[in-house]
Amino acid sequence: MVGLKSAGQLTRKQYEEIPLRVEYSLSEKSKGLCEVFHAIEKWSNLSEK
């Protein structure tokens, strides 16, 4: 995940809580890849049948 964050694909939000809580989400830069991921998922589901 560190590599994805440093590449700008993920954003990291850290909450100052105990225990420490961190959330990762897609950056605006990576949201354009959702179509590609959905196409791969669709292809994968077809190849399982």
C-alpha positions as CSV (number, residue, x, y, z in Angstrom):
1,M,0.0,0.0,0.0
2,V,2.9,2.3,0.6
3,G,3.8,2.0,-3.1
4,L,0.3,2.9,-4.2
5,K,0.2,5.8,-1.9
6,S,3.6,7.2,-3.0
7,A,2.4,6.7,-6.6
8,G,-0.6,8.9,-5.9
9,Q,-3.1,6.1,-6.3
10,L,-4.3,6.0,-2.7
11,T,-5.0,8.7,-0.1
12,R,-4.4,8.0,3.6
13,K,-6.4,9.5,6.4
14,Q,-5.1,8.9,10.0
15,Y,-7.4,9.5,13.0
16,E,-5.8,10.5,16.3
17,E,-7.5,7.8,18.3
18,I,-6.4,5.0,20.5
19,P,-6.0,2.5,19.1
20,L,-4.8,4.3,16.0
21,R,-7.2,4.1,13.0
22,V,-6.1,4.7,9.4
23,E,-8.3,4.6,6.3
24,Y,-7.2,4.3,2.7
25,S,-9.3,5.4,-0.3
26,L,-8.8,5.8,-4.0
27,S,-7.4,9.1,-5.0
28,E,-9.0,11.2,-7.8
29,K,-6.1,10.0,-10.0
30,S,-6.9,6.4,-9.6
31,K,-10.7,6.6,-9.8
32,G,-10.4,6.5,-13.6
33,L,-9.1,3.0,-13.3
34,C,-12.5,1.7,-11.9
35,E,-13.7,1.0,-15.4
36,V,-10.7,-1.1,-16.1
37,F,-11.1,-3.0,-12.8
38,H,-14.8,-3.7,-13.6
39,A,-13.9,-5.0,-17.1
40,I,-11.3,-7.3,-15.5
41,E,-13.8,-8.5,-13.0
42,K,-16.4,-9.2,-15.7
43,W,-13.9,-11.1,-17.8
44,S,-12.8,-13.1,-14.7
45,N,-16.4,-14.0,-14.0
46,L,-17.0,-15.2,-17.6
47,S,-13.9,-17.4,-17.5
48,E,-15.1,-19.2,-14.4
49,K,-18.2,-20.5,-16.1
